[in-house]
Amino acid sequence: MYVEKKKYYNFKRWGIYAILSLSYVLVFFQRMAPAAVADDLMRAFSADASTISMLSAIYYYVYTLMQIPSGILSDKIGVKKIITIGNIVAGIGTIIFSVSHLVVYAYLGRFIIGLGVSVIFVGFMKNNSTWFEAKMYSLISGLTVLIGNIGSVIASGPLVEILHLYKWRVVFLWLGFLSIILGALSYLFVKEGEYYNGESVSGIWRINDSQMHGYHNIESIIRNKDIRISAIINFGIVGSYFAFIGLWSVPYIMDVYKIVRDEAIIYNTVSLIAFAIGAFCIGYVSDYLKKRRIILIIGSGIYMCVWICMMLFGHASNVMVLLYYTLLGVSSSTAVLTYTISKESVERDCTGLAISIVNVGLFLGAAIIQSIIGFTLDHSWKGGLRDGIRMYDENAYICSIYYIIVFAV
């Protein structure tokens, strides 16, 4: 009997994981797609770097503001409801964004998208903490980031190929409908963690109403040293990586190295693949070695060194730039361990809240740094144009890299 229950349990948890994975793929797609369509957006809305940066960054600002509420909601109302609502709201925002002809409506669409997707990651991680054994959590976290980054990869090379066939508005319109469909699937099939004889089949502790005291203890979680350090690491490392790779990495290659978009996107794709594989492998290595902090320190150090090399050595060879992008992806992926550290630093009824606080650092960093990059590029613009849109020279990008290094430190 127990064996049959265990098989059914495994089938159910991996089925739920598959649905949440598809939702998370769309989250990453929404996050990284602006890099591939930056030129299209600048042309469609007659926008400069600051406008496009804000159009992309508004996603991160909303995501940031929603992180703590997302953590509370994931613990309070459960994964099923929060994922369902998040997918549907994100779908509505994507449809609005796709049909917008004025930038103000595009802002509204991106705002709603950010509102919807902001709850999915925390809900997903909460789901992992209740459906999978504690000893598997780092590995599952790495696998989750790996799967999510499939969306990033699709938003790079494959999206550029799709844009040869369909306009960006059509692509985002269908993306909105897909998100709503995932919301329906979440409502029908996603379940909360199941327990037999009062205990989890997987050995995971179950939250109940009498243990919801954590919500009155947000201050104590914020005061937790491990939580604060994890949030800071996400702010400077992953935040700056997402800010650059999610919008300006492709224009940087096109403007500085005079490479067409179809080729420039390859560098972006390689970096995102490196990030995805790195996150998965680092989760496995961390579990095997039982080490978290030393891996984080090494990864952060490599990340900062790569940016310093990009700033100091300027116009490098194409091979070196590809190496830089690869190292940025791998080194920044070590930050996936901050979620494991956070989970291990708080009581289990506060897991969602702790992860959401760490996420605040990541997305606040991405939002601020992306806005700074846009402002810096416009301030340094010397009047150059590429296909009717603003083109920025190498010195402008070097100034932007300087700010990235400051945040990474």
PyMOL commands that set and color helices and strands:
alter all, ss='L'
color gray80, all
select helices_A, chain A and resi 2-44+49-76+79-99+103-117+120-131+134-154+157-163+168-189+209-216+218-223+225-257+261-289+293-312+318-345+348-379+394-408
alter helices_A, ss='H'
color red, helices_A
select strands_A, chain A and resi 195-196+199-200+385-386+389-390
alter strands_A, ss='S'
color yellow, strands_A
deselect
rebuild
show_as cartoon
